[in-house]
Amino acid sequence: MPSTARLIAAFCLMVIAWIVTEQVMAVMPSETQFGYFRLVNLVIAALCGWVVIGGRLGTDYVTSLSIGLTGVAAMVFWALFVQAFNEMLRLALSRRYGGPVEAVVDVFQLGIDYGANLLHVHILATLFVGGLLAGVVSEFVHRRWT
């Protein structure tokens, strides 16, 4: 059921995704072509905010902290998976794989490689603090307008 709290949760994760996407783009090599990188991450963030955080609201504020962190973790997981899958498709169309199993297995390696770009203190801090704030703000909106 649509609600203001779900909308705010989606918006909070979109803000976090925008900031983290810009931080990741800054640490990537300068010759990297990003394409729809920002847009894909924002859509994933909105969906995770709406479903993961918005679907669990209605508890106390302490629990909302872990709900926010869960939403951020889901957002990072799905963003890594989608970006890795997209790269695998690009490589598969360039005929870099010997077969479909090799391509599917490479998705996991690409995801790990992309995840290594997140291992910077400022990116991890943004994800952690952003997740905590997203959970608390969403819970506050849920209590205020429900």
C-alpha positions as a Markdown table, in Angstrom:
| # | Residue | x | y | z |
|---|---|---|---|---|
| 1 | Met | 0.0 | 0.0 | 0.0 |
| 2 | Pro | 1.5 | 3.4 | -0.9 |
| 3 | Ser | 2.3 | 5.7 | 1.9 |
| 4 | Thr | 4.2 | 8.8 | 2.7 |
| 5 | Ala | 6.7 | 6.8 | 4.8 |
| 6 | Arg | 7.4 | 4.5 | 1.8 |
| 7 | Leu | 8.0 | 7.5 | -0.4 |
| 8 | Ile | 10.3 | 9.1 | 2.1 |
| 9 | Ala | 12.2 | 5.8 | 2.5 |
| 10 | Ala | 12.7 | 5.6 | -1.3 |
| 11 | Phe | 13.8 | 9.2 | -1.4 |
| 12 | Cys | 16.3 | 8.7 | 1.4 |
| 13 | Leu | 17.9 | 5.8 | -0.3 |
| 14 | Met | 18.0 | 7.7 | -3.6 |
| 15 | Val | 19.9 | 10.5 | -1.9 |
| 16 | Ile | 22.3 | 8.0 | -0.4 |
| 17 | Ala | 22.7 | 6.2 | -3.8 |
| 18 | Trp | 23.4 | 9.5 | -5.5 |
| 19 | Ile | 26.1 | 10.5 | -3.1 |
| 20 | Val | 27.7 | 7.1 | -3.1 |
| 21 | Thr | 27.5 | 6.8 | -6.9 |
| 22 | Glu | 29.4 | 10.1 | -7.2 |
| 23 | Gln | 32.0 | 8.9 | -4.7 |
| 24 | Val | 32.5 | 5.6 | -6.5 |
| 25 | Met | 32.8 | 7.5 | -9.9 |
| 26 | Ala | 35.5 | 9.6 | -8.3 |
| 27 | Val | 37.6 | 6.6 | -7.3 |
| 28 | Met | 37.2 | 4.7 | -10.6 |
| 29 | Pro | 39.8 | 5.1 | -13.4 |
| 30 | Ser | 39.2 | 8.2 | -15.5 |
| 31 | Glu | 38.7 | 6.3 | -18.7 |
| 32 | Thr | 35.7 | 4.4 | -17.3 |
| 33 | Gln | 32.5 | 4.8 | -19.3 |
| 34 | Phe | 29.6 | 5.0 | -16.9 |
| 35 | Gly | 26.6 | 5.2 | -19.3 |
| 36 | Tyr | 23.4 | 4.7 | -17.2 |
| 37 | Phe | 25.3 | 4.0 | -14.0 |
| 38 | Arg | 23.6 | 6.8 | -12.0 |
| 39 | Leu | 20.1 | 6.1 | -13.3 |
| 40 | Val | 20.3 | 2.4 | -12.6 |
| 41 | Asn | 21.6 | 2.9 | -9.1 |
| 42 | Leu | 18.8 | 5.5 | -8.4 |
| 43 | Val | 16.1 | 3.1 | -9.6 |
| 44 | Ile | 17.5 | 0.3 | -7.5 |
| 45 | Ala | 17.7 | 2.6 | -4.5 |
| 46 | Ala | 14.1 | 3.7 | -4.9 |
| 47 | Leu | 12.9 | 0.1 | -5.1 |
| 48 | Cys | 14.9 | -1.0 | -2.1 |
| 49 | Gly | 13.7 | 2.0 | -0.1 |
| 50 | Trp | 10.1 | 1.4 | -1.0 |
| 51 | Val | 10.1 | -2.4 | -0.5 |
| 52 | Val | 12.8 | -3.1 | 2.1 |
| 53 | Ile | 12.6 | -0.1 | 4.4 |
| 54 | Gly | 9.0 | 0.9 | 3.7 |
| 55 | Gly | 7.7 | -2.6 | 4.2 |
| 56 | Arg | 9.2 | -2.9 | 7.7 |
| 57 | Leu | 8.2 | 0.4 | 9.3 |
| 58 | Gly | 6.0 | 0.6 | 12.3 |
| 59 | Thr | 8.4 | -0.5 | 15.0 |
| 60 | Asp | 10.5 | 1.4 | 17.5 |
| 61 | Tyr | 13.3 | 3.8 | 16.7 |
| 62 | Val | 16.1 | 1.3 | 17.7 |
| 63 | Thr | 14.7 | -1.3 | 15.3 |
| 64 | Ser | 14.5 | 1.4 | 12.6 |
| 65 | Leu | 18.3 | 1.8 | 12.7 |
| 66 | Ser | 18.7 | -1.8 | 11.6 |
| 67 | Ile | 15.9 | -1.5 | 9.1 |
| 68 | Gly | 17.8 | 1.4 | 7.5 |
| 69 | Leu | 21.1 | -0.6 | 7.4 |
| 70 | Thr | 19.2 | -3.6 | 5.9 |
| 71 | Gly | 17.9 | -1.3 | 3.2 |
| 72 | Val | 21.3 | 0.0 | 2.4 |
| 73 | Ala | 22.8 | -3.5 | 2.3 |
| 74 | Ala | 20.0 | -4.6 | -0.1 |
| 75 | Met | 20.6 | -1.6 | -2.2 |
| 76 | Val | 24.4 | -2.3 | -2.4 |
| 77 | Phe | 23.8 | -6.0 | -3.2 |
| 78 | Trp | 21.3 | -5.4 | -6.0 |
| 79 | Ala | 23.4 | -2.5 | -7.4 |
| 80 | Leu | 26.5 | -4.7 | -7.5 |
| 81 | Phe | 24.6 | -7.6 | -9.1 |
| 82 | Val | 22.9 | -5.5 | -11.7 |
| 83 | Gln | 26.0 | -3.6 | -12.7 |
| 84 | Ala | 28.0 | -6.9 | -12.8 |
| 85 | Phe | 25.3 | -8.6 | -14.9 |
| 86 | Asn | 25.3 | -5.6 | -17.3 |
| 87 | Glu | 29.1 | -5.9 | -17.7 |
| 88 | Met | 28.8 | -9.6 | -18.3 |
| 89 | Leu | 26.3 | -9.0 | -21.0 |
| 90 | Arg | 28.6 | -6.5 | -22.6 |
| 91 | Leu | 31.5 | -8.9 | -22.5 |
| 92 | Ala | 29.3 | -11.8 | -23.8 |
| 93 | Leu | 28.2 | -9.7 | -26.8 |
| 94 | Ser | 31.9 | -9.1 | -27.5 |
| 95 | Arg | 32.4 | -12.9 | -27.5 |
| 96 | Arg | 34.7 | -12.9 | -24.5 |
| 97 | Tyr | 33.3 | -16.1 | -23.0 |
| 98 | Gly | 33.6 | -19.7 | -24.1 |
| 99 | Gly | 30.1 | -20.6 | -23.0 |
| 100 | Pro | 27.1 | -19.5 | -20.9 |
| 101 | Val | 28.3 | -21.1 | -17.7 |
| 102 | Glu | 31.6 | -19.2 | -17.9 |
| 103 | Ala | 29.6 | -16.0 | -18.3 |
| 104 | Val | 27.3 | -16.7 | -15.4 |
| 105 | Val | 30.3 | -17.5 | -13.1 |
| 106 | Asp | 32.0 | -14.3 | -14.2 |
| 107 | Val | 29.1 | -12.3 | -12.8 |
| 108 | Phe | 30.1 | -13.1 | -9.3 |
| 109 | Gln | 33.8 | -12.2 | -10.0 |
| 110 | Leu | 32.7 | -8.9 | -11.6 |
| 111 | Gly | 30.5 | -8.2 | -8.5 |
| 112 | Ile | 33.4 | -8.8 | -6.2 |
| 113 | Asp | 35.7 | -6.6 | -8.3 |
| 114 | Tyr | 33.1 | -3.8 | -8.3 |
| 115 | Gly | 32.5 | -4.3 | -4.5 |
| 116 | Ala | 36.2 | -3.6 | -4.0 |
| 117 | Asn | 35.6 | -0.1 | -5.2 |
| 118 | Leu | 33.3 | 0.5 | -2.2 |
| 119 | Leu | 36.1 | -0.3 | 0.3 |
| 120 | His | 37.0 | 3.3 | 1.0 |
| 121 | Val | 36.4 | 4.8 | 4.4 |
| 122 | His | 34.4 | 7.7 | 3.1 |
| 123 | Ile | 32.1 | 5.5 | 1.0 |
| 124 | Leu | 31.5 | 3.0 | 3.9 |
| 125 | Ala | 30.9 | 5.9 | 6.3 |
| 126 | Thr | 28.3 | 7.4 | 3.9 |
| 127 | Leu | 26.5 | 4.1 | 3.5 |
| 128 | Phe | 26.5 | 3.4 | 7.3 |
| 129 | Val | 25.4 | 6.9 | 8.4 |
| 130 | Gly | 23.0 | 7.2 | 5.5 |
| 131 | Gly | 21.4 | 3.9 | 6.4 |
| 132 | Leu | 20.9 | 4.9 | 10.0 |
| 133 | Leu | 19.4 | 8.2 | 9.0 |
| 134 | Ala | 17.2 | 6.7 | 6.4 |
| 135 | Gly | 15.7 | 4.2 | 8.9 |
| 136 | Val | 15.1 | 6.8 | 11.6 |
| 137 | Val | 13.6 | 9.4 | 9.2 |
| 138 | Ser | 11.3 | 6.9 | 7.6 |
| 139 | Glu | 10.1 | 5.7 | 11.0 |
| 140 | Phe | 9.5 | 9.3 | 12.1 |
| 141 | Val | 7.4 | 9.9 | 9.0 |
| 142 | His | 5.6 | 6.7 | 9.5 |
| 143 | Arg | 4.6 | 7.7 | 13.1 |
| 144 | Arg | 3.8 | 11.2 | 12.2 |
| 145 | Trp | 1.5 | 10.6 | 9.2 |
| 146 | Thr | 0.0 | 7.2 | 9.9 |
